[in-house]
Amino acid sequence: MRGFIAALILIAIGIAIAAVAGGSVALTAIGVAVAGIGTVVGVSAAFWIIGRSEDRERERERRG
């Protein structure tokens, strides 16, 4: 859950930076980069959660 919260915060910060860039190419690029990093964090968190649940399921089957 923390991964998703961190992702949402990074995406929001990136959008805010890009929104206040006011024509500055550098600030717009930084905003897009931060939002992109937030997106990667969110996708990574989703895959981590899925992998953890699969590991637990395999462990239960092995004990079973």
N, C-alpha and C positions, 0 to 999 in steps of 0.2 A: 504494500500500500504506500509506503514511503517513496518508492520509486515513481509511482504515478503522481504523487503530490509534487515531488521535485521536478518531474517533467512538466507538469502544468505551470509551475512557477517559472521555470526557464522559458517556456513558450510565451507566457504573458510578458515577461521582461523583454524578450526579443521583439515582440510585437510593439511594446511601448517604446523601445529604443528606435525601431524603424519608423514609428508614427511621429516621433518628435524630431526625426532627422532633418526635416525641412529642406530637402534637396541635397543634403550632404551624402555623397556616394559612400564615403567611409562609414558613417554612422548607419546607413541603411544596410550595408554589408555586414556590419557587426550585429545588427538586430536580426538579420536573416540567419547568420551563423549561430547566434544564441538560440533562436527558435528551432533551428535544425538540430542542435545538440539536445535540446529538450525533447524533440521528437524521437531521436535515437535512444535517449534514456527511457522514454515511455515504452517503445517497442522492446527494448532489452528487458525491462521489468516484466512485460507480459510473457516473453519467452522464458524468463527465469521462473516465474510462477508456474507456468505450464510444465516445465522440466521438473520442478520440485514435486508437483502432484503426481507426475509419472513415476518418479523415483519412489514415492511413498506407496503407490499402487503396486509396483514390482516387489517392494519389500513385504507388503501384505500377502502377495501371492506366494512368495518364497516361504514365508512362515506358515501359510495356510494349511 
